[in-house]
Amino acid sequence: MASIQADDIKSTFSSYTDLISKPLGSRILSLSDEWFAEAANLTTTTPPVRKAGVFTHAGAWYDGWETRRHNPAPYDWVVIRLGVASGRVAGVEIDTAFFDGNHAPEISVQGVFAEDEGADARVSAADFDGWETILPVRECGPSRRQAWRLEGLTEKAYTHVRLLMYPDGGIARFRLYGVAVPVFPASVDDEFDLAATVNGGLALDCSDQHFGTIHNLLLPGRGVDMGDGWETKRTRGEHVDWAIIKFGAKGLIDRLVVDTAHFRGNFPQKVQVFAILSDGVPRADDPDWVEVLSPQKTGPDQEHEYAAGQLQSVSDAVYSHAKLVMIPDGGIKRFRVFGRRRT
């Protein structure tokens, strides 16, 4: 197990998904205490902020999870349902930003796979004893962002995790990096979103993500503002921007959806889509990319759906990746690739 410093966290876990990210639909199920600050802050995607001199009825305002002093139990805890069906874990990040003198001295992380009826209620109980250790006890420092990379992906997939802090204190953010293990439709002829993060899709690379990251493209729903989409810098002259997406499963492509929700004056003029079958990470200039959607005009703040009749080279071709192209630049909220799984 390796300790990862703040500057190296992004590069270390760039090929993994934060399995408990709030936009994915993760949920706080239960906790021991949240007197000073709510545990729901742990999975917020934005960096922690400080409001010095601001007080609430409970005490000083903090952007994180903070419990009472003098916990009589060995630890405080919070149970979280993953935002994906289940996931294998590669690493853990803990950020105690702005908690200095009231930070959690130590933490550990446990997990369980529980998909039976009533699983959420069962694992939420304080006396549930089915937890397995994912990350053993690790020391936290004051106002410090740090992470730990496991020796490899956990052999087991988990549906729930429990974060423990010894004995009490404050934590600003909690990230659980790993790979989604989706539950695919029972029939290979049932259509689903091959690219969605919850189905194992992963954004791999792009030309630019100045204002919003490519990982947002694969999230559920239509988001809340321009901040949770993919947006590139303004350009001049002839130009295109692109993003490469790995599917959660190889499959046939039936239809595409490009959503420009909230992008009203900065949507791309046109979009274009390519696909490829590859066992590795394809380069943007790989000659094997096949155009499946020719350049199409887009409009502001709307879902653009392209059905089978508008697509090319997809009738019986199996693909593993897509390349979404914006001409010349702009912002896209979501990208959906609906299809049927093939091995």
C-alpha positions in Angstrom: 0.0 0.0 0.0 1.4 3.4 -1.1 0.9 6.8 0.5 0.1 9.4 -2.2 0.8 13.1 -1.7 -1.7 15.8 -2.7 0.1 16.8 -5.9 0.1 13.2 -7.2 -3.5 12.2 -6.4 -5.0 13.3 -9.7 -2.5 11.5 -11.9 -2.5 8.4 -9.7 -6.2 7.9 -9.9 -7.0 9.4 -13.3 -8.1 6.1 -14.8 -10.5 5.4 -11.9 -14.0 6.6 -10.9 -14.9 8.2 -7.5 -17.4 5.5 -6.6 -19.1 7.7 -3.9 -19.2 10.9 -5.9 -22.5 12.7 -5.0 -23.5 13.3 -8.7 -23.4 9.6 -9.3 -26.2 9.2 -6.7 -24.3 8.0 -3.7 -26.2 8.3 -0.4 -25.4 8.8 3.3 -27.4 6.0 5.0 -26.5 6.4 8.6 -23.9 7.9 11.0 -22.9 8.1 14.6 -22.9 11.9 14.9 -22.7 15.2 12.9 -23.1 17.8 15.5 -20.8 20.6 14.0 -21.0 19.8 10.3 -23.0 17.4 8.1 -21.6 14.1 6.7 -23.2 14.9 3.4 -20.4 17.4 2.7 -17.9 14.5 2.5 -18.9 13.5 -1.1 -19.3 17.0 -2.5 -17.2 17.2 -5.7 -15.9 20.8 -5.3 -12.9 21.6 -3.1 -13.6 22.5 0.6 -14.0 26.2 1.4 -13.4 28.2 4.6 -15.7 30.9 6.0 -13.6 32.3 8.9 -15.7 34.0 11.6 -19.0 32.3 10.5 -20.8 30.5 13.3 -23.9 28.4 13.5 -26.0 27.3 16.5 -23.6 24.3 16.9 -20.4 26.3 16.6 -17.9 27.4 13.9 -19.0 26.7 10.3 -17.0 24.0 8.5 -17.3 22.5 5.0 -17.0 18.9 6.0 -18.1 16.3 8.5 -17.4 17.2 12.2 -18.6 15.4 15.3 -18.7 16.3 19.0 -15.7 16.2 21.2 -15.0 13.4 23.8 -16.6 10.5 21.9 -17.0 7.7 24.4 -16.9 5.1 21.7 -13.6 4.1 19.9 -14.6 5.9 16.7 -17.3 7.9 14.9 -18.6 6.4 11.6 -20.7 7.1 8.5 -22.2 4.5 6.2 -22.4 5.4 2.4 -24.2 3.6 -0.4 -22.0 3.7 -3.5 -23.3 5.7 -6.5 -22.8 2.7 -8.8 -24.3 -0.8 -8.5 -21.1 -2.0 -6.9 -17.4 -1.3 -7.3 -13.9 -2.6 -6.8 -11.6 -0.2 -4.9 -8.2 1.0 -5.9 -7.6 3.7 -3.4 -8.9 6.2 -0.8 -8.5 10.0 -0.4 -9.1 11.9 2.8 -8.9 15.7 2.9 -8.9 17.5 6.3 -8.8 20.9 4.7 -9.3 23.7 7.3 -9.6 21.2 10.1 -6.6 22.2 12.2 -6.8 21.2 15.9 -10.2 19.6 15.3 -9.2 17.2 12.5 -9.7 13.4 12.7 -6.4 11.9 14.1 -6.9 8.6 12.3 -9.3 6.9 9.8 -10.1 3.6 8.3 -12.4 2.3 5.6 -14.6 -0.8 5.5 -16.8 -2.3 2.9 -19.6 -4.8 2.3 -21.5 -6.3 -0.6 -25.2 -6.4 0.2 -27.8 -6.5 -2.5 -30.6 -8.5 -0.8 -33.9 -7.0 0.1 -33.5 -4.6 3.0 -29.8 -4.3 2.6 -29.6 -0.6 3.1 -31.4 -0.8 6.5 -29.4 -3.8 7.6 -25.9 -2.3 7.0 -27.0 1.0 8.4 -27.4 -0.4 11.9 -24.7 0.5 14.4 -24.3 -3.2 15.4 -24.0 -4.6 11.8 -20.9 -6.9 11.9 -20.5 -7.8 8.3 -17.9 -5.2 7.5 -14.5 -6.0 5.8 -11.4 -3.8 6.0 -10.6 -2.0 2.8 -8.1 0.5 4.3 -6.6 -0.2 7.7 -6.1 2.5 10.2 -4.1 5.5 8.8 -3.0 8.7 10.4 -4.5 12.0 9.3 -2.8 15.3 9.6 -4.3 18.8 10.2 -5.6 20.5 7.1 -4.0 17.9 4.8 -5.1 16.3 1.6 -3.7 12.8 1.2 -4.5 9.4 -0.3 -3.5 5.7 -0.2 -3.3 3.4 -3.2 -4.0 -0.2 -2.5 -1.7 -2.9 -3.9 -4.3 -3.6 -6.5 -8.0 -3.5 -7.1 -9.9 -5.3 -4.4 -10.9 -8.8 -5.4 -14.4 -8.2 -4.1 -16.8 -5.6 -5.3 -18.6 -3.5 -2.6 -22.0 -1.9 -2.5 -21.6 0.1 0.7 -18.6 1.5 2.6 -18.2 2.8 6.2 -15.7 5.5 7.0 -14.4 5.5 10.6 -12.5 8.3 12.3 -10.7 7.7 15.6 -12.1 8.8 18.0 -13.8 12.0 16.6 -13.1 15.3 14.8 -13.5 16.6 11.4 -13.0 15.5 7.7 -13.7 17.7 4.8 -13.8 15.3 1.8 -13.8 11.5 1.3 -13.1 9.9 -2.1 -13.2 6.2 -3.0 -11.4 5.5 -6.2 -12.1 2.3 -8.2 -13.9 0.6 -11.0 -17.6 0.3 -11.3 -19.0 -3.2 -11.5 -22.3 -2.8 -13.2 -25.4 -5.0 -13.2 -26.1 -5.4 -17.0 -29.5 -6.3 -18.4 -30.3 -10.0 -18.3 -30.8 -10.2 -22.0 -28.0 -9.1 -24.4 -30.7 -7.7 -26.6 -31.8 -5.1 -24.0 -30.6 -1.6 -24.7 -28.7 0.4 -22.1 -26.2 3.3 -22.0 -22.8 1.7 -22.8 -20.9 4.8 -21.8 -22.6 5.7 -18.5 -20.3 5.8 -15.4 -22.8 3.7 -13.5 -22.4 1.0 -16.1 -18.7 1.0 -16.0 -18.0 3.7 -18.7 -14.9 5.8 -18.2 -13.7 9.1 -19.8 -10.1 8.5 -20.7 -8.6 11.5 -22.5 -9.5 14.8 -24.2 -8.0 17.7 -26.1 -9.0 20.3 -23.4 -11.2 20.6 -20.3 -10.5 24.2 -19.2 -13.9 24.9 -17.6 -15.4 21.4 -17.0 -14.1 17.9 -17.0 -14.9 15.1 -19.4 -15.9 12.8 -16.5 -19.1 14.9 -16.2 -20.2 13.7 -19.6 -21.1 10.3 -18.3 -23.0 11.2 -15.1 -26.7 10.5 -14.5 -29.3 13.2 -15.1 -28.9 16.6 -16.8 -27.0 18.4 -14.1 -27.7 21.7 -12.4 -25.6 24.3 -14.3 -22.7 24.7 -16.8 -20.2 23.7 -14.1 -21.1 20.0 -14.3 -20.5 19.5 -18.0 -17.5 19.4 -20.3 -16.5 22.8 -21.6 -13.3 23.8 -23.4 -11.5 27.1 -24.0 -12.5 29.5 -26.8 -10.5 29.0 -29.9 -9.9 31.0 -33.1 -9.5 29.6 -36.6 -10.0 26.0 -37.7 -10.2 23.7 -34.6 -11.9 20.7 -33.0 -12.0 19.4 -29.5 -12.4 15.8 -28.6 -13.0 13.3 -25.8 -12.3 9.6 -25.7 -14.8 7.4 -23.8 -14.4 3.7 -22.9 -17.6 1.7 -22.7 -18.5 -0.3 -19.7 -19.1 -3.2 -22.1 -18.4 -3.8 -25.8 -21.5 -3.5 -27.8 -23.6 -2.5 -30.8 -24.6 1.1 -31.0 -28.3 1.8 -31.5 -28.5 5.6 -30.9 -26.6 8.5 -29.5 -27.6 11.5 -27.3 -25.6 14.7 -27.0 -27.1 17.0 -24.4 -26.2 20.7 -24.3 -28.3 21.5 -21.2 -27.4 24.9 -19.7 -25.0 25.7 -22.5 -27.0 28.5 -24.2 -24.3 30.8 -25.7 -21.4 28.4 -25.7 -22.7 25.2 -27.2 -20.6 23.7 -30.1 -21.5 24.6 -33.6 -21.4 20.9 -34.6 -20.7 17.5 -33.0 -19.3 14.4 -34.6 -18.8 10.9 -33.2 -16.3 8.1 -34.0 -16.1 4.6 -32.6 -13.4 1.9 -32.4 -12.9 -1.7 -31.1 -9.7 -1.7 -29.1 -8.3 -3.7 -26.2 -6.0 -0.8 -25.2 -6.3 2.9 -24.9 -6.8 4.3 -28.5 -5.0 7.5 -29.5 -7.0 10.4 -30.8 -5.3 10.0 -34.2 -5.6 6.3 -34.4 -6.4 5.4 -38.1 -8.9 2.7 -37.0 -11.5 5.2 -35.7 -14.8 4.8 -37.7 -17.1 7.7 -38.2 -20.5 6.7 -36.8 -22.1 10.2 -36.8 -21.1 12.8 -39.4 -20.9 16.5 -38.3 -24.3 17.6 -37.0 -25.5 21.1 -36.1 -26.4 21.5 -32.4 -28.5 24.0 -30.5 -28.6 25.5 -27.0 -29.8 23.8 -23.9 -31.4 20.7 -25.5 -30.9 17.0 -25.9 -29.9 16.0 -29.5 -30.8 12.3 -30.3 -29.4 10.5 -33.3 -31.2 7.3 -34.1 -30.1 4.3 -36.2 -31.1 5.8 -39.5 -28.7 8.8 -38.9 -25.8 6.6 -37.8 -23.2 5.1 -40.1 -21.2 1.8 -39.9 -23.1 0.5 -36.8 -25.6 -2.1 -38.0 -23.6 -5.1 -36.9 -20.3 -3.6 -35.7 -19.1 -4.1 -32.2 -17.3 -1.2 -30.5 -15.5 -0.6 -27.2 -14.7 3.2 -27.3 -16.2 6.4 -28.7 -14.6 9.7 -29.6 -16.9 12.7 -29.2 -15.8 15.7 -31.3 -16.9 19.3 -30.8 -16.5 21.6 -33.8 -14.8 23.9 -33.1 -15.2 24.1 -29.2 -17.8 24.8 -26.5 -19.7 22.9 -23.9 -21.6 19.6 -23.7 -23.5 18.4 -20.6 -24.0 14.7 -21.2 -23.1 12.1 -23.8 -25.1 8.8 -24.1 -24.3 5.8 -26.2 -27.3 3.5 -26.1 -26.7 0.0 -27.4 -26.7 -3.7 -26.7 -23.9 -5.7 -25.0 -21.7 -8.0 -27.0 -18.7 -10.0 -25.9 
